[in-house]
Amino acid sequence: MDGLVKWLEATYCIDQRAIFATGFSAGAAFALIYSCARQDHIAAVATVAVEFQLGCTRPMSILAFHGTKDPLVPYQNGAIGLSLPGVKVRGTELNMEDWARLDRCRMAPLAARMRSQVIRQQWSGCAPGTSVVLYTVVGGGHSWPGADPNKAVGLTTQQVSATFQILAFFNRYRN
């Protein structure tokens, strides 16, 4: 990934304070691993269907999306998913609490139901310049919110666009 970033910087006019990472499922896990390893280069991270806090040592903004009925990477603490058979997951809300703790946020998120399938939680009082936000898709599967519902495992909500929300989120952050 370092090579790709260097190539992009050499080829295009890149604002080095505005480099972000995002991904879906295993790609989201990779985005998290890279972001935590390169916190001096990555301004914020966004994930869909994975939100583990993997080795970050200082506050970093995160926006996450996760469906409550994801059979591959379960939302519920202690559940076992198809992506890691036999391994109990920590659970989305506990993972996001880890991010909130890292970002020095208040531990009780403000929750608002956006639509019938979407709940937005945001932790407040975070370290300056950071935020922690989770969009929970009630009944959502292993999918990218707003994408083609025929190309997912389970429900793909059309009530929120992960792409739109991620771009708007990234637009607020610079290193």
C-alpha positions in Angstrom: 0.0 0.0 0.0 2.9 2.4 0.7 3.9 1.9 -2.9 0.5 2.8 -4.2 0.3 6.0 -2.0 3.8 7.0 -3.2 2.8 6.4 -6.8 -0.4 8.4 -6.4 1.5 11.3 -4.8 4.1 11.3 -7.6 1.4 11.1 -10.4 -1.3 13.3 -9.1 -1.7 16.5 -7.1 -2.4 14.9 -3.7 -3.1 16.8 -0.4 -0.9 14.7 1.9 -3.0 15.8 4.9 -6.1 14.3 3.3 -5.3 10.6 2.7 -8.0 8.3 3.8 -8.6 4.5 3.9 -11.9 2.6 3.4 -13.0 -0.9 2.6 -15.6 -3.6 2.8 -15.2 -6.8 4.9 -11.6 -8.1 4.5 -10.8 -4.9 2.6 -12.0 -2.9 5.6 -9.8 -5.0 7.9 -6.9 -4.2 5.6 -7.8 -0.5 5.7 -7.8 -0.6 9.5 -4.5 -2.4 9.7 -2.8 0.0 7.3 -4.4 3.1 8.9 -3.2 2.1 12.4 0.3 1.3 11.0 0.5 4.6 9.2 -1.3 7.0 11.5 1.0 9.8 10.5 -0.3 9.5 6.9 -3.9 8.5 7.2 -6.3 11.2 8.3 -9.4 9.1 8.9 -10.8 5.6 8.2 -14.2 4.2 7.2 -15.3 0.6 7.3 -18.2 -1.5 6.1 -18.9 -4.8 7.8 -15.7 -4.7 10.0 -14.6 -2.2 12.6 -11.9 -3.8 14.8 -9.5 -1.5 16.5 -6.2 -3.0 15.4 -3.2 -1.4 16.9 -3.9 2.3 16.7 -1.9 4.2 19.3 -3.5 7.6 19.1 -6.9 9.0 18.2 -8.1 8.5 14.7 -11.6 9.3 13.3 -13.7 6.3 12.2 -17.0 6.0 10.4 -18.4 2.4 10.4 -21.4 0.6 8.8 -22.6 -2.8 10.0 -25.7 -4.9 9.5 -27.3 -6.6 12.5 -27.9 -9.8 10.5 -24.4 -10.1 8.9 -23.8 -13.8 8.7 -20.1 -13.5 7.8 -19.0 -10.9 10.4 -21.6 -10.9 13.1 -22.8 -7.7 14.8 -23.5 -9.4 18.1 -20.9 -9.9 20.8 -19.9 -13.6 21.2 -21.5 -14.7 17.9 -19.7 -16.9 15.4 -19.6 -15.9 11.7 -18.8 -17.6 8.5 -15.7 -15.6 7.9 -13.9 -17.1 10.9 -15.6 -20.4 11.7 -15.4 -21.3 15.4 -14.2 -17.8 16.4 -16.4 -15.7 18.6 -16.4 -12.0 17.6 -16.1 -9.1 20.0 -19.2 -7.4 18.5 -19.7 -4.2 16.7 -20.8 -2.0 19.6 -17.9 -3.2 21.8 -15.5 -2.5 18.9 -16.8 1.0 18.5 -16.5 1.5 22.3 -12.8 0.6 21.9 -12.6 3.3 19.2 -14.4 5.8 21.4 -12.0 5.1 24.3 -9.0 5.5 22.0 -10.4 8.8 20.7 -11.1 9.9 24.3 -14.9 10.3 23.7 -17.7 10.1 26.1 -18.7 6.5 26.4 -22.4 6.9 25.9 -23.1 7.5 22.2 -25.9 9.7 21.0 -28.3 7.5 18.9 -30.8 8.6 16.3 -33.0 6.4 14.1 -32.4 7.9 10.6 -35.0 5.7 8.9 -36.7 2.4 9.6 -33.5 0.3 8.9 -30.8 2.8 9.9 -29.6 3.9 13.4 -26.8 6.4 13.6 -24.7 6.5 16.8 -22.1 9.2 17.4 -19.8 9.4 20.4 -19.3 13.0 21.6 -16.5 14.9 23.3 -13.8 13.1 21.4 -10.2 14.3 21.1 -9.9 17.5 19.0 -10.3 16.8 15.3 -11.7 13.3 15.7 -15.0 11.5 15.8 -16.5 8.0 16.1 -19.7 7.3 14.2 -21.5 4.0 13.6 -24.4 3.4 11.2 -26.2 0.2 12.3 -28.4 -1.3 9.5 -31.2 -3.1 11.4 -31.7 -6.5 9.6 -28.8 -5.7 7.3 -26.6 -8.4 5.9 -23.0 -8.5 4.7 -23.4 -5.6 2.3 -22.5 -2.1 1.3 -25.4 0.2 2.2 -26.8 1.9 -0.9 -25.2 -0.6 -3.3 -26.9 -3.2 -5.6 -28.9 -5.4 -3.4 -28.5 -8.3 -5.8 -24.8 -8.5 -5.1 -24.8 -9.0 -1.4 -25.4 -11.6 1.3 -28.6 -10.5 3.1 -30.4 -7.2 3.1 -28.7 -4.2 1.5 -30.5 -1.1 2.7 -31.2 1.7 0.3 -32.0 4.1 3.1 -28.4 5.3 3.5 -25.5 5.4 1.0 -22.3 4.4 2.6 -20.4 5.9 -0.3 -22.1 9.4 0.1 -21.6 9.3 3.9 -18.0 8.2 3.7 -17.1 11.0 1.2 -18.9 13.6 3.4 -17.1 12.2 6.5 -13.6 12.3 4.8 -14.3 15.8 3.6 -14.2 17.0 7.3 -10.7 15.6 8.2 -7.1 16.5 7.6 -3.9 15.4 9.3 
